[in-house]
Structures are given as structure tokens and as C-alpha cells.
Amino acid sequence: MVERQAFEARASRLRKRLGQEGMGGVVIVPGPNMRYLTDVESFLLERPFMLLVSTSGGAHLVAPELESGPYRRSAMDITVHSWTDAQGPRTAIEEATGEAGFEGTWGVEGKAPFAYLERLTAGRRIKLRSAEQVLQGLREVKDEAEMRILRRSCSILSRSFREFPGLLREGMTEIELAKAATETIQKNGPAKVEDMLVQSGRRAADPHSLPSSKKIRRDESVVMDVGTSYLGYYSDITRTFCLGTSNEFVRVYDEVLEGQKQGIRAASAGVEVGAVDRATRQVIEKAGYGKEFFHRTGHGLGLEIHEGPYIVTGGKQRLANGMYFTVEPGVYLRGRLGVRIEDDVLINRGLGEEVTKIPKEYGWWR
């Protein structure tokens, strides 16, 4: 369990940032931001369900009664204004907005449904601004409690990946491999398998396609990209395998691997994210595969599998201690093969620490 003090510190940092941005508070809905502050996970459904965090202090939750229980025991000090289906949310919203001082300029997270906001602002003199930059800025720098969870998340998935080569069989389908890999992860620890991509042969050149009934053949690349979560925090790893040998595959693999190594070496506190992308990309461009590396080098991880910081070409954001992200270059030769290698990196004591622990030199899977 994460200590209550960690959540109090998060709320304090949020209020400080909101004040600096001239916002009287922020409206948050069920999802990663609400979980970050309360340690409670809920679904975003049709019933109005909003957390109002005031800059001056106090947090007020408008919640359906059937959802409110865990928030009464939350790590965050919250006043709960619950409502039943028979009552409707009107009175709960009036109570919460009145006590929270919902007036002037407030921030709102980007995932808030228009139907929620329409009820919240009806008849009120209020100006809403996007608070995404504030919320993402808080969450992209992990505190000590989060880093402990992330390390455990990476450990479970790393241990599982080391077993994946033993699952590969010529003639099995991508779906069958995905199923076996999922079972392996669940055997290794209490992690949820959120994303499982398996692509072989020419399908490996389509980076984000789901497992299919295609059978795995010898001498073709097999990309396995897996995202799992432990206590809500994600790890994300990709390895590319080959049953047999292919000279073209070896050439591409070696360049992707070297690019990834250079990107990880470049990652340290104070470095611009664009410099990490450049260190990775220039290796692959020099090898003649620049056009075939058509996505960013990486993305942040945390309560979402894609969040800040984004390791993107030309990015000016500077890395800082506590930032946690992927370095995952790829080369995709349409109709032939694809190779991607991905690990998770934490900026720790000024340096980039590779938290995922799996072999990656060519042929390690044999």
C-alpha cells in the first residue's frame, strides 16, 4: 500500500500548480488522474461523477451512491456528495460546487464528458480551461511510491519475456502465441495483461495490429509487444524473434538494437527528449532505414500506457529525475518484415536506468 502522506503530497503539488496557472481548482473524472490523487479506480460511465479539487483547499466528489463507498475511505481527504438514481445528481452538484467555490476560472481534464460539464456549469458564471498540462506535468515525474510499484511491474513482465522463446513453435498462430504469453505473465505475478501484440512475417511491418490467425513460419520476424499493469502502473516491452535465419533480418535487427542502445545512453536529467530521439534515429538513418522508422522513439509510462514525456523528434522538454519512459525504435519493411526493440527507462540520480531486464543481443532466444 502507498502511504497516505504520498497522496497528500500529490494534492498539495496539484493545488500549487493550479494557483500558479491562475485556476481556482480543477474538475477531474474517473480515470488515471482521479486514481493518482485518491488511490481508487472507477469506470467513466454515463452517470455524472466528478472530483472538484479547489486551489484554496478541500476536495468535493459528486458520485453515484453505488460508486461512492471506496472514496469515503480514500487516501485523499474528500467530502462526498452522493446521489441515487431516484434523486438524480442536481442536489449533489449544487452542494459540491457551492462548498468548493466553483466560480471564476477553473481547470478541467481533457477526458471530462460534455454531458458532465453541461450539468456542472448550468446557470453558473464559470470559465473552464484545459488543465491537461498541469495534470500530465505532475504525473510524468514519479514519486518514490510510484517508482517502487513500477520496478515491480517491470520485474514481472521481464521475467515473463525471458520465457517467451520457449513458447515459439513453427506453425502456431499469432493468437495461440499471444494466449500462451498471457498465461505465462499471469503465472509470474499479479499483473493485468492490457496490450498483447503479436505480428509475424509481413504483418510485422504493421506496428500496431492485433494477433491474427496467421501461422508463424521459419525465417520470418516475430514481433511481441506487451503492456501489463501492476497496481495500475504499466510496463511495456517489445522483443523481435526469428525461428531460423534471415540475412536481411539480421541486418535490420543489428541496426535497430544499436539505435536503441544509443538512445538509452543519451537519456539523462537535463537532456531534451529530442536529443534522445536523435541519438536513436541517426543510427537507423545512417544504415539507410530512416523512412522505415516512422514513429517516435518512445513515450512515458505510469497510470496510462501512453503518457508524458514523449520522446519525439525535435522535442524540447527536458528529462528530469523520476521520469519513466520507453525507448523503442523500429524498422518496418512493407510486405517483408518488421523489427522493434523496446525497454523501459527511469531517470534516476541523473542517469537513464534501464529498468526492464531482458537479453536483446541478436539470437538470445535460441
N, C-alpha and C positions, 0 to 999 in steps of 0.2 A: 504493500500500500504506500502511496505517496503521502508524505506528511502534510497536515493541514496548512502549516506555515508556507509551503511551496505555493499553494493556491492563493493564499493571502498576498504573497509577494507578486504573483501574476496580476491579480486585481489592482494592486497598487501601481504597478507599472502601466497598466492599461489606463487608469484614471489620469496619471501624469501625462501620458502621450495625448490623450483626448484633450486635456487642458491646453497643452502646447499647440494643438491644432484648432483651438477655439471652439470646441464642441462641448455642449452641456452634458453629453452622455452618448451612449450607443445602444442600438437595438440589435440583438443577436437572436438567431433562431436555432432550432435543433441541428446539430452537426458538429464539426470539429472545433469551432470557436467556443460553443457552449460547453463542450466536453473539456476543453482546455481550462476553462475557468471553474467548472463545477465538479469534474470527475464523474459526470453522469452522461450516459449515452442514450439518446432518444431518436425516434424517427421523425422526419419532417413530413407531416401529413396535412389533411385539409383543415383540421381544427386549429384556430388561432393559438399560437404557442410561442411566446416571445419573452426574452430576458432583457430588461431595461437596466443598464448599469449607468448610474449617474456619476458625473465627474466629481461632484461635491460629496459623494459618499452614499452608500445604500444601493442595493440591487433588488429589483422587483420582478417577479416572474408571473406572467399571465399563462396559465396552463390548464388544460382539461383535467378534471379531478382524477381521471383514470391514469394520468401521466405524472401527477404531482408528488406522489409518495417519496421517490428517491431524492427529490430536490429539497424536501424538508429535512433530510439527513445529509445534505450536500457538504462538501469541503468548503464551500463558499457560504458566507452569511447572506441568506436570501429571505426576503418576505414573499411568501407565495400567495398569489391571488388566484384561486382555482375556481372553475366553473363546471357545471354539469351540462349535458345535452339539453335537459329540460329548461335550464336557466338561460343558456346562451352566454356568450363572452362579454356582453356590453358592460355589465356592472364591474366585472373583474378588470376590464381595460380602463374604465373610469377611475377606479381605485388606484391602480398601478401608476397611471400617468399623473394623477394628482399628487401622489406621495413621492414620485420620482422627480417632480419638477420638469415635466415634459413640455418644454417651451423653448423658444429661441432657435438655436441651431443644434441639431443632434446628428450623429453619425448612424449609418445603417450598413450592415454587412450585405454583400452582393447577392447572397442566396435567399434573402428575405422575399417571400412571395408578395406580389402586388396585392392580393386579396387580404393578407395580414396588414399591410401598411395602410390600405384604404380604410380599414376599421380603426386602426390606431390613430390616424390623423384626422378623421372626420370631425369637423367643427372646431379644430384646434389651429392656433396660429403657430405653426412649426415649419422650420426649414430642414429638410433632410439632405445630408451629404454622404458620399461614399466613405466608409471607414475601412475599406479593404487594405489600404496601405498601412494603416495603424495596426490592424489585426494581424496581417501577414508579417509585418515587421517584428511584432512581439514573438510570434510562434516560430519564426525561422532561426532564432537564437535559442538553443535548448538549454534548460537549466539542469542541475545535477541529477534531479529525479528523473527527468526525461532521458538523459544520457544513459543512466543505468538500465532503463527499460529498452532503449534502442540497442544497446550492446547485447542484451538477452535475445531480442528479436533477431538480430544478425546471427547470433550463435546457433539458434535453432535452424534457420534456413541454410547457413553454411554447412552444418553437419549433414543436413539432408542432401544438399547438392553433391557432396562427396560420394553419396551412394547412387546418384543418378546414372553413372556409366554402367553400373551393373544391371540397370533396368532395360537398357537399349538392346533391341533384338531386330535383326533384319526381318521385314515382313509385317511387323506390328504396325498398327495405325497410330497416327498422331494422338488420337483420342485415347487409345489404350495406354500410350506412354504418359499422357497427362494424368490419367486416372491412377496409374502406378506411382507417379511422382507425388500426387496429392496424398496418397496413403502413406508414403514414406515420411512426408513432412509431419503428418498427424501422429505418426509413431514417435517422432523425435521430440515433440514438445507441444505445449498448448497454444499453437499458432493457428490463426484462421488463414486459409488459402483464399486470397481475394482475387488474384490475377494469375492465370496459368496460360502462357502462350507457348505452343509447340509448332514449329514450322520446319519442313524438310524439303530438300531439293529446290526446285524453282520457287516453291512457296516461301522459302526462307528469305527471298528478296522482297517480301511484303512484310515489313517490320511489325505491324500490329494486327495480324489476322489470327483468329482463334483456331484451336486444334480442329483438324478435319479427319475424314475417313481415309485420307491418302496414306498409303503404306510407305514405310521408311525403307529405302534401298541403300545398297552399298555405294561407297564413293560419293555420297552427297552430304551436304551440310545439314545439320540438325540444330536449330536454334531453340533453346529453352530459356524463356524469360519468365521469372516467377516473382510475384509480390505477395508477401504474407504479413500479417499483423499480429503482434503480441501486446495485450493490454491496450489495444488501439493504435500502437505505433508500428510503422511499416519498415520492413527491409525489402530490398529489391535487387535481385541478382540475375545476370544473364551469362550463360556459357554456350559455346557453339561446339558441337561434336562432329565426328565423321567416322562412320563404320567403313574401314578400308582406307584407301589413299587417293588423293587427287592433287596433282601438282598445282593447279590453279587455286584450289582451296588453301593449300599450304602457303602460297604467296600472299593471298589476301589475309589469311589468319595472322601471319607474322607482322604485317603492316598495322593491322588493327590493334594487335597486342602492344606493339611498340608505341603507337599513338596513345593508347590508354595509359601506359606507364609514364609517358612524358606529361600527360595531363595531371596525373596524381602527383608527380614530383613538383609540378608548378603550383599546386594548391597550398596556400599558407595564408595566415592572417595578414590583411592589408593588401592582398593581391586582388586585382579586378577579375571578376568572373570571366570577362572576355579574354584575359590572358591565359586562363586555364583552357578555354575553348581553342584558342590559337595554338597553344603548345601541342594539343592533341591533333588538331586539324592539319597543321603544317606537315606532320609526318605522313599523313594519308594523302595529302595533295602532292607531296614530292614523289610519292610512289605512283602517281597517275590516277588515283581513285577519288579525287576531290569531288567530282559531280555525283559520285555514288555514295557519298556521305552527306545526306541531305537533311539531317535533323540536328538539333542542338546536342551538345556534349553531355549535358546532364540536367538534373532537376533536384530540388530539395525533397526531403522526406520527413515525415513526422506523423501527425494525426491524419494526414492525407498522403496518398502515394505520389502525388504531384503537387508541390507547393514551393515557395521560395526557399533558397535562392535558385534562380535559373542560370545554368552555365551555358550562355548563349553568345554567339558571335557579336563582338562589339559591346558587350555588356559592361557597364561602368560601375556596377555595385561592387563594393569591396568585401571580401570574405572576412569573417570575424570568428573568434573563438566561440564554439557552441553551434556553429552552422554544420549541417549534416546533409550530404547530397550525393548523387551518383556521378560517376564518370563512365560513360558508356558509348564510345564511338562504334560505328558500324559501317560496313560497305555492302551494298546490295546490287548485284549484277542481275538485271532483269532476265527472267527465263532460265537462269543458271544456278545461282547460289546466293547466300547471304551469310555474313558473319557479324556478330555483335558480342562484345565482352563488357560486362558491367559489374562494378563493385561500388560499395557504399563507403564514403569518406567523411570523417569528422575532423573539423578544425579543433585541435586540442593542444593547448600550450603553444599556440602559434604555428603549428605544423599540421599538414594533412595526414591524418592517421587512417589507414585502410582497415576498416572495422570488419568487413567480410573476409573470411579466411578460407579460401579455396584455391587449389592449384589452377594455373591457367596457361602454363607453357604448352606449346603445341604437343599433342599426343599424351597428355597426362591421364586421359581417360582409358588408355589401353590396358 
